[in-house]
Amino acid sequence: QQNAGTKAWDVIKGNPIAVILVLAAIVVGCVVDNFFSWGNLSNLLSNTAVRFLIALGVSGCLITKGTDLSAGRQVGLAACIAGVLCQRGDYTGRMWKSVPEMNIFLVLLIVLAIGFVVGLVNGLIIAKLHVPPFIATLGTQTIIYGIALVLTDAQPIGGFQKIYTKLITGRVGNVRGFHIPYLAFVALIFGLLFWFIYNKTRHGKYMYAIGGNEVAAEVSGVNTTKTTIWIYITAGITYAFAGYLLAGKSGGSPASMGTGYELEAIAGCTIGGVSTTGGIGTVPGILVGV
């Protein structure tokens, strides 16, 4: 019994955030009606999924002692581009009337390509020009928001193709009002992919090495410049995917979409155990933090 009690106490001490989360859920569940309901659990899964993707993108930047303040605006830009390109051909308020109705999967590829470019720009500024990540991404944050305003004429985008919104807001199962949203499966796939990259690939090992001691990593043969650039490219692609999903989930995409999401992502990462001093962080911890 003492051994079991000691092990339980060790688990509690080793996972304080998870314990606090459970306690907070119990308190809120006792105070708020329908908090402990299958429907609310479905909503939590849906709302957490997109934020989890953004946090995964930010996590690599934080692990290498960097940050990405442009994350929210990148999500907003991706949402706006996806929204404009996924509008119905017969929608009277169509933004780009000269562009034909496009296949939603082709739009996804376009959005991901744009995310790749934006991430590459961030990575080059930080790794090649040696601009501090805070300053670099603060600058690109403003630029990206300006681009989104110009592309959308500062107008909210709507009139999406039904297949676009239906696919993203779809769900499976029906047990007492509990549904598993498709977004949860997307988040699961991204979580597993990032876990594999962080734990089983050379890129992941290099990332943690740079976060631990960049000079020592470079002396050991790590191409710190290339690794840093790919970290921000990966982040840009992840933000783009999140923006594509967020537009379809919301049913509209104003230029202001994604505002403040970078702060939520950074907070989720740090609450989940990603160290701001670099070199520490896990995917399961990030999920708990989010």
C-alpha positions in Angstrom: 0.0 0.0 0.0 2.8 2.4 0.8 4.4 1.6 -2.6 1.1 2.3 -4.3 0.7 5.5 -2.4 4.2 6.6 -3.1 3.8 5.9 -6.8 0.5 7.8 -6.9 2.1 10.8 -5.2 5.0 10.7 -7.6 2.5 10.8 -10.5 0.8 13.8 -9.0 4.1 15.7 -8.4 5.2 14.9 -11.9 2.0 16.1 -13.6 0.9 19.2 -11.7 -0.8 20.8 -14.7 -2.9 17.7 -15.4 -3.9 17.5 -11.8 -5.0 21.1 -11.7 -6.9 20.6 -15.0 -8.8 17.7 -13.5 -9.6 19.7 -10.3 -10.7 22.7 -12.3 -13.0 20.5 -14.5 -14.5 19.0 -11.4 -15.2 22.4 -9.8 -16.7 23.8 -13.0 -18.7 20.7 -13.6 -20.3 21.1 -10.2 -21.2 24.7 -10.8 -22.1 24.8 -14.5 -25.0 22.8 -15.8 -24.3 20.5 -18.7 -20.6 20.8 -18.4 -20.3 17.1 -17.8 -22.3 16.2 -20.9 -21.4 14.3 -24.1 -22.4 17.3 -26.2 -20.0 19.6 -24.4 -17.2 17.0 -24.7 -17.8 17.1 -28.5 -17.5 20.9 -28.5 -14.3 20.7 -26.5 -12.8 18.3 -29.0 -13.7 20.5 -31.9 -12.5 23.8 -30.3 -9.2 22.2 -29.1 -8.3 20.6 -32.4 -7.4 23.8 -34.4 -5.6 25.4 -31.4 -3.6 22.2 -31.0 -2.3 22.5 -34.5 -1.2 26.1 -34.0 0.5 25.2 -30.7 2.4 22.4 -32.4 3.7 24.9 -35.0 4.8 27.3 -32.3 6.4 24.5 -30.1 9.3 24.0 -32.4 10.1 27.7 -32.3 10.0 27.8 -28.5 12.1 24.6 -28.1 14.9 26.4 -30.1 14.6 29.4 -27.8 12.7 31.3 -30.4 9.0 32.3 -30.8 6.5 33.2 -33.5 4.3 36.2 -33.0 3.0 36.0 -36.5 1.3 32.6 -36.0 -2.2 34.1 -35.5 -1.9 36.3 -38.5 -0.6 33.5 -40.6 -3.7 31.5 -39.6 -5.9 34.5 -40.6 -4.2 34.9 -43.9 -4.6 31.2 -44.7 -8.3 31.4 -43.7 -8.9 34.4 -45.9 -7.2 32.8 -48.9 -9.1 29.6 -48.4 -12.3 31.4 -47.9 -12.0 33.5 -51.1 -11.0 30.5 -53.2 -13.7 28.2 -51.7 -16.6 30.6 -52.4 -19.4 29.2 -54.5 -19.5 30.1 -58.2 -23.1 31.4 -57.9 -22.5 33.4 -54.8 -23.5 37.1 -55.5 -20.9 38.5 -53.0 -18.0 36.5 -54.6 -14.8 38.4 -53.9 -12.7 37.3 -57.0 -15.4 37.0 -59.7 -12.8 36.2 -62.4 -11.6 33.1 -60.5 -13.7 30.0 -61.2 -15.1 27.8 -58.5 -12.2 25.7 -57.3 -11.7 22.2 -56.0 -11.3 22.5 -52.2 -8.4 20.1 -52.1 -6.6 22.2 -54.7 -7.2 25.2 -52.5 -5.7 23.3 -49.6 -2.5 22.8 -51.6 -2.4 26.5 -52.6 -2.8 27.5 -48.9 -0.1 25.1 -47.8 2.3 26.4 -50.4 1.7 30.0 -49.2 2.3 28.8 -45.6 5.5 27.3 -46.8 6.7 30.6 -48.3 5.7 32.6 -45.3 7.5 30.2 -43.0 10.6 30.3 -45.3 10.7 34.1 -45.1 10.5 34.0 -41.3 13.2 31.3 -41.1 15.6 33.1 -43.5 15.2 36.4 -41.6 15.9 34.7 -38.3 18.6 32.2 -39.4 20.4 34.1 -42.1 20.0 37.7 -41.1 20.2 36.8 -37.3 17.3 39.0 -36.4 15.8 38.0 -33.0 12.7 35.8 -33.5 10.6 38.2 -31.4 11.4 41.2 -33.6 11.3 39.3 -36.9 7.9 37.7 -36.4 6.5 40.9 -34.9 7.4 42.5 -38.2 6.0 39.8 -40.4 2.9 39.7 -38.2 2.1 43.3 -39.3 3.0 42.6 -43.0 0.8 39.5 -43.1 -2.2 41.3 -41.6 -1.8 44.0 -44.2 -1.7 41.5 -47.0 -4.9 39.9 -45.6 -6.7 43.3 -45.5 -5.7 44.0 -49.1 -6.7 40.6 -50.4 -10.1 40.8 -48.7 -10.7 44.5 -49.1 -11.2 44.4 -45.3 -14.5 42.6 -45.9 -15.6 39.3 -44.3 -15.6 36.4 -46.6 -18.6 34.0 -46.9 -20.6 31.9 -49.3 -18.5 28.8 -49.1 -19.1 25.7 -51.0 -21.2 23.3 -49.1 -18.7 20.4 -49.5 -16.0 22.6 -47.8 -18.0 23.4 -44.7 -19.6 20.0 -44.5 -16.3 18.2 -44.7 -14.7 20.2 -41.9 -17.6 20.4 -39.6 -18.6 16.8 -40.1 -18.6 14.2 -37.3 -19.1 10.6 -36.7 -20.9 8.6 -34.0 -24.0 9.5 -32.0 -23.9 8.3 -28.4 -26.2 10.4 -26.1 -25.3 13.5 -28.1 -21.6 12.7 -28.3 -20.1 13.0 -31.7 -16.4 12.8 -32.7 -15.7 15.7 -35.1 -13.5 15.1 -38.1 -11.2 17.9 -36.7 -10.3 15.6 -33.8 -9.0 13.0 -36.3 -7.0 15.7 -38.0 -5.5 16.8 -34.7 -4.7 13.2 -33.8 -2.8 12.7 -37.1 -0.8 15.9 -36.6 -0.1 15.0 -33.0 1.3 11.6 -34.0 3.2 13.1 -36.9 4.9 15.7 -34.7 5.6 13.2 -32.0 7.4 11.0 -34.5 9.3 14.0 -35.9 10.3 15.2 -32.4 11.3 11.8 -31.0 12.3 9.6 -34.0 14.0 11.8 -36.6 17.3 13.5 -36.9 15.5 16.9 -37.4 13.9 16.4 -34.0 17.2 15.6 -32.3 18.8 18.6 -33.9 15.9 20.8 -32.7 16.4 19.8 -29.1 20.1 20.1 -29.4 19.8 23.7 -30.7 17.5 24.6 -27.9 19.8 23.1 -25.3 23.0 24.8 -26.6 23.1 26.2 -30.1 26.9 26.7 -30.1 27.6 23.2 -28.8 25.1 21.8 -31.4 26.9 23.6 -34.2 30.3 22.5 -33.1 28.9 18.9 -33.0 28.1 19.2 -36.7 24.4 20.3 -36.6 23.5 22.6 -39.4 21.7 25.0 -37.2 20.8 27.4 -40.0 19.1 24.8 -42.1 17.3 23.2 -39.1 16.0 26.6 -37.9 14.7 27.5 -41.3 12.8 24.1 -41.5 11.3 24.6 -38.1 9.7 27.9 -39.2 8.7 26.4 -42.6 7.0 23.5 -40.7 5.3 26.0 -38.5 4.1 28.0 -41.5 2.6 24.9 -43.1 0.9 23.9 -39.8 -0.6 27.4 -39.4 -1.9 27.3 -43.0 -3.6 24.0 -42.4 -5.1 25.4 -39.2 -6.4 28.5 -41.1 -7.9 26.3 -43.8 -9.8 24.3 -41.2 -10.8 27.4 -39.1 -12.4 29.1 -42.1 -14.6 26.1 -42.9 -15.4 25.5 -39.2 -16.5 29.2 -38.7 -18.4 29.5 -42.0 -16.7 32.8 -42.7 -13.2 34.4 -42.7 -12.6 38.0 -41.9 -9.1 39.4 -42.1 -9.1 39.7 -38.3 -9.5 35.9 -37.9 -6.7 34.3 -35.8 -6.1 37.5 -33.8 -4.4 36.5 -30.5 -4.1 32.9 -31.4 -0.3 33.1 -31.2 -0.6 34.1 -27.5 -2.9 31.2 -26.8 -0.6 28.8 -28.6 2.5 30.0 -26.7 0.6 29.8 -23.4 -0.6 26.3 -24.2 2.9 25.2 -25.0 4.4 26.7 -21.8 1.6 25.4 -19.6 2.2 22.0 -21.2 5.9 22.0 -20.2 7.6 23.5 -23.2 10.5 25.5 -21.7 11.0 29.1 -22.9 14.7 28.6 -22.2 14.8 25.9 -24.9 15.5 22.2 -25.3 12.4 20.9 -23.5 8.9 20.0 -24.7 6.6 17.1 -25.5 3.6 16.7 -27.8 1.4 15.1 -25.1 2.3 18.0 -22.8 1.3 20.5 -25.5 -2.1 18.8 -25.8 -2.7 19.0 -22.1 -1.7 22.7 -22.1 -4.0 23.5 -25.0 
